[in-house]
Structure formats: structure tokens, C-alpha cells
């Protein structure tokens, strides 16, 4: 059976029950992530965010059938939730419902605390894993946000707000690009190329991830010229890593796919979903938080 890698889902090993202990950073400060008390929403967030991710993926897949799709679901959820914080009641409701939250049984306060804990936990310093996610808002100089809004987005979403002169397009573009390049350690350069004159606000979300595999690949076992199927009619020659190791995996007979889990050296993992040829759409349709939970219970090492 020939199996082609169609879909890559990155899953960070984060659960609502995480307690972050104090940590001394390079600047001598103490970083602590406090777990909100009596916050039922926090325990629902992984499932809600996962369902939002797959719903968005299906929409993007339909609109871009011939393109690769790569995005950070938690970045989009956090950025939109933060944006809703400064919106009116009806707009806030619409944004949060699109993200999958039912405001009838989900207090907004709990939701905001949940995102605060999520972002803090993701950004908590780790020895062998670099993961930094954050937001930045660049607002036209003529706009004067309320001080409470500025304090809240900084506290809850670790968001920086900059007063920006958008009338000077070159300077504004340079300011935004320089900020993103610095936060992503030079990985994202020239994010904005054609800033328009009529802009009054730009919301930027960035995410930087770098980690070591728990079982590293050896350079000596890299095959320099291997066939890789880009699509049904295109095959290219690329270097391909090889490794013989035991991993958690599961063959889902119902969905006609194989699931492979590969761990990083810290509390993170990558989950590869490999549909049988011709069954891509079937797997895409079935992806949900329930599917992930099922796989998590059935994965076996071998």
C-alpha cells in the first residue's frame, strides 16, 4: 500500500490541568501561569479550538483545492478572541460564536481567563523547545483606545499596542516588519509589502516554534534523491530523512488512514494523518476533536 503524506496536524501537549511553576528567566524575572479557579471553560477549550481548526481547514481546503494549507489555529483563535474584547456586544458575540463558543453557557470572563492561561502556558520557557506566540496591535495615532482596554489586552493576551503613523506608509511598514522579524527571531522577514494609505489599524499575530525530536534523525541516513508526490500528476526529487524506530501509531480502518505520533524532546508532539490513496476527502470530513480523542486512546507503540 502506497501512503502519501497529505495532512500534518501539530498538537502541543497542553492540557487545561497544567500548572506552571515559577521559572527564572534570563532577565531575572519570575514567570508564573496561574490556573484560574472554578473555570469550567478552560477544560473545554482544547476541544473547542480543535473543532474550530478543522472547520476552518475544511473551508480553506474547499476554497484552495490545489494549494498546501498551513496555519496556526490557536493563533487565529487567540487573536480573534482578543479582538472581540474591544468590540460591542453583538460583534463580540458573533466573533466568539464563530470560534465555537456558546455564550449561553460560557461566561465571557471565563473565556478570557482561559485564553490568558493558554497563552501563558504556551509561552512558558522550556529548555529544549522554543515556542513563542503573541499579538501586536498597531493603531493609527488619531485613535485613542481606553486605558482599561490597553491594560486588559496586555495582561490577558500578552499583546503590545503601538501608536503608529500610517500616513507615513514606509515608516509604518518598516515598524511592523521589524517588530515581527524580531519576535520570530528572523524567521519572518518582510511580512507586509504593500501597506495602503487608508489603514487605521493592523492586528499582527506571530508564532515561533523550534524543537528537537525525541528521537533525532541522523544526517548520514538522509537519502538525497527521493520521490515526493506533490499532487496526483506531479512528482519531485527531494532529500528524504529515514529512521527505524518504534512510534505510537494507529490504523483507522473506518476512516482508511494511518495515524503516526512523533514526540519532541519536550511536552509537545506531532501527529501525522496519512489517508489511503483516494480517501483524503473522507478523512477531512471526519476530522474533529472526538476523532483526536479516539486516536489518542487507541495509539499503540510498535
C-alpha positions in Angstrom: 0.0 0.0 0.0 1.4 3.4 -1.0 0.7 6.0 1.6 1.3 9.7 0.8 1.5 12.4 3.5 -1.4 14.7 2.9 -2.2 16.3 6.2 0.0 17.5 9.1 -1.5 18.5 12.4 0.7 19.9 15.1 -0.6 19.3 18.6 1.1 20.9 21.5 0.9 18.7 24.6 -1.1 21.2 26.6 -4.0 20.3 28.9 -6.2 22.5 31.0 -4.7 20.9 34.1 -1.2 22.2 33.6 0.3 24.1 36.5 3.3 26.2 35.6 5.9 26.5 38.3 8.0 29.6 38.8 10.9 30.0 36.4 13.9 32.3 36.5 14.3 33.8 33.0 17.4 35.3 31.6 16.3 38.7 32.7 16.0 37.5 36.3 12.2 37.8 36.3 9.8 35.2 37.6 7.2 33.8 35.2 4.2 32.1 36.6 1.0 30.9 35.0 -1.9 30.9 37.4 -4.6 28.3 36.9 -8.0 30.1 37.1 -10.2 28.7 39.9 -13.6 27.3 39.1 -13.2 27.9 35.4 -15.1 25.1 33.6 -14.5 26.8 30.2 -10.7 26.2 30.5 -11.3 22.4 30.3 -13.5 22.8 27.2 -11.1 25.0 25.2 -8.8 22.2 23.7 -11.9 20.5 22.1 -13.5 23.8 21.0 -10.2 25.1 19.5 -9.7 21.7 17.7 -13.2 21.8 16.2 -12.7 25.4 15.1 -9.3 24.4 13.5 -10.8 21.5 11.5 -13.8 23.6 10.5 -11.5 26.4 9.2 -9.3 23.8 7.5 -12.2 22.3 5.6 -13.3 25.8 4.5 -9.8 26.7 3.3 -9.4 23.3 1.5 -12.6 23.9 -0.5 -11.6 27.4 -1.5 -8.0 26.3 -2.3 -8.2 22.7 -3.6 -4.8 22.8 -5.3 -2.7 24.6 -2.6 -0.9 23.5 0.5 -2.6 24.8 3.7 -0.6 25.7 6.7 -1.9 27.8 9.7 -1.8 28.0 13.4 -5.4 27.5 14.8 -4.6 28.7 18.3 -3.1 31.9 16.9 -6.2 32.7 15.0 -8.5 31.8 18.0 -6.4 33.9 20.4 -6.2 36.9 18.0 -9.9 36.9 17.3 -10.8 36.4 20.9 -8.6 39.4 21.8 -10.2 41.5 19.1 -13.7 40.6 20.4 -12.6 42.0 23.8 -12.7 45.6 22.4 -15.9 45.0 20.3 -19.5 45.8 21.1 -21.8 43.2 22.5 -23.3 41.9 19.2 -20.0 41.9 17.4 -18.3 40.2 20.3 -21.0 37.5 20.3 -20.6 36.9 16.6 -16.8 36.6 16.8 -16.8 34.2 19.7 -19.6 32.0 18.3 -17.6 31.7 15.1 -14.7 30.4 17.2 -17.1 27.7 18.6 -18.1 29.2 22.0 -21.7 29.1 23.2 -22.1 32.3 25.2 -25.3 30.9 26.8 -23.2 28.6 28.9 -19.8 30.2 28.6 -19.2 33.3 30.6 -17.0 35.8 28.7 -14.9 36.3 31.8 -14.1 32.6 32.0 -13.3 32.6 28.3 -10.8 35.5 28.6 -9.2 33.8 31.6 -8.9 30.6 29.6 -7.1 32.3 26.7 -4.8 34.1 29.3 -3.8 30.7 30.8 -3.4 29.1 27.3 -1.1 31.9 26.0 0.9 32.0 29.2 1.4 28.2 29.2 2.4 28.1 25.6 5.0 30.9 26.1 6.3 29.4 29.4 10.1 29.0 29.0 11.3 25.4 28.2 14.8 24.0 28.0 14.8 22.3 24.6 11.7 23.8 22.9 11.2 27.3 21.6 7.6 28.4 21.4 6.6 32.0 21.4 3.2 33.2 20.4 1.9 36.7 20.8 -0.2 39.6 19.3 0.6 43.2 18.5 -1.8 45.9 17.5 -0.7 48.9 15.5 -3.2 51.7 15.8 -3.4 55.0 14.0 -2.2 57.9 16.0 -5.5 59.7 15.8 -7.3 56.8 17.6 -7.2 56.8 21.4 -8.1 53.4 22.9 -9.3 53.3 26.5 -6.6 52.8 29.1 -8.6 49.8 30.5 -8.6 48.1 27.1 -4.8 48.6 26.7 -4.2 47.2 30.2 -6.5 44.2 29.7 -5.1 43.1 26.3 -1.6 43.3 27.7 -2.5 41.3 30.8 -4.8 38.7 29.3 -3.3 38.3 25.8 0.3 39.5 26.2 -0.5 42.0 23.5 1.6 45.1 22.8 -0.2 48.1 21.4 1.7 50.7 19.3 0.6 54.1 18.2 1.5 54.2 14.5 1.7 57.0 11.9 0.1 55.3 9.0 0.3 58.4 6.9 4.0 57.6 6.5 3.5 54.3 4.7 7.2 53.4 4.5 7.9 54.1 8.2 4.8 52.2 9.4 5.6 49.2 7.2 9.1 49.1 8.5 8.0 49.4 12.1 5.6 46.4 11.7 8.0 44.2 9.8 10.9 44.9 12.2 8.8 44.0 15.2 7.6 40.7 13.6 11.2 39.8 12.5 12.5 40.4 16.0 9.7 38.4 17.7 10.2 35.4 15.3 14.0 35.5 15.6 14.4 36.5 12.0 12.2 33.7 10.6 9.5 36.1 9.2 11.0 38.9 7.2 9.0 41.5 5.2 5.6 40.4 6.4 3.9 43.4 4.9 4.9 44.6 1.4 2.1 46.8 0.2 0.7 48.8 3.1 -2.2 51.1 1.9 -2.7 54.7 2.8 -6.2 54.2 4.3 -5.2 51.8 7.1 -6.2 52.7 10.6 -5.3 49.5 12.5 -3.3 46.3 11.9 -3.5 43.3 14.1 -0.5 41.0 14.0 -0.2 37.5 15.4 3.1 35.8 15.3 4.2 32.3 16.4 7.8 30.9 16.5 8.4 27.2 17.1 11.6 25.3 17.2 12.2 21.9 18.9 14.3 18.8 18.8 12.8 15.4 18.0 12.8 13.0 21.0 14.5 10.5 18.5 16.6 12.7 16.2 17.2 11.9 12.6 20.8 11.2 11.6 22.3 13.2 8.7 24.1 10.1 7.4 20.7 8.3 6.8 19.3 11.1 4.6 18.6 9.9 1.1 19.5 12.8 -1.2 17.1 12.0 -4.1 13.7 10.5 -3.2 10.3 10.7 -5.0 7.8 13.0 -3.4 4.3 13.3 -4.8 3.2 17.0 -4.8 -0.2 16.1 -6.3 -1.8 13.4 -8.5 0.3 14.4 -11.5 3.5 16.0 -10.1 6.4 14.2 -8.5 9.6 15.9 -7.5 13.0 14.8 -6.2 13.8 15.8 -2.7 16.1 14.8 0.2 14.3 12.3 2.5 15.1 11.5 6.1 15.0 7.9 7.2 14.8 6.3 10.6 14.0 2.9 12.1 12.3 3.5 15.5 9.2 2.5 17.5 6.5 5.1 17.5 2.9 5.3 18.6 0.6 4.7 15.7 -2.9 3.5 14.8 -4.5 2.3 11.6 -8.1 3.6 11.5 -10.0 1.1 9.3 -13.2 3.1 9.5 -11.5 6.3 8.1 -9.0 4.4 5.9 -6.0 6.2 7.3 -2.9 5.7 9.4 -2.1 8.0 12.3 1.5 8.4 13.4 2.6 10.2 16.6 6.2 11.6 16.8 7.3 13.2 20.0 9.5 16.2 20.5 12.0 16.3 23.4 9.7 18.5 25.5 6.0 18.4 26.2 5.0 18.5 22.5 4.2 16.1 19.7 3.4 16.0 16.0 0.5 13.9 14.8 0.7 12.9 11.1 -2.6 11.7 9.4 -1.9 9.6 6.3 -5.0 8.7 4.3 -5.0 5.8 1.9 -4.9 7.0 -1.7 -8.3 8.3 -2.8 -9.7 8.8 0.7 -8.4 12.3 1.5 -11.8 14.0 1.4 -13.4 11.3 3.6 -10.7 11.8 6.3 -11.0 15.6 6.1 -14.8 15.4 6.6 -14.4 13.2 9.7 -11.7 15.2 11.5 -12.9 16.6 14.8 -11.9 16.8 18.5 -13.8 13.5 19.0 -11.6 11.9 16.3 -8.4 13.1 18.0 -9.6 11.8 21.4 -10.4 8.4 19.8 -7.0 8.2 18.2 -5.3 9.3 21.5 -6.8 6.3 23.3 -6.1 3.8 20.5 -2.5 4.7 19.6 -0.1 1.9 20.3 3.7 1.8 20.2 5.3 -0.6 17.8 
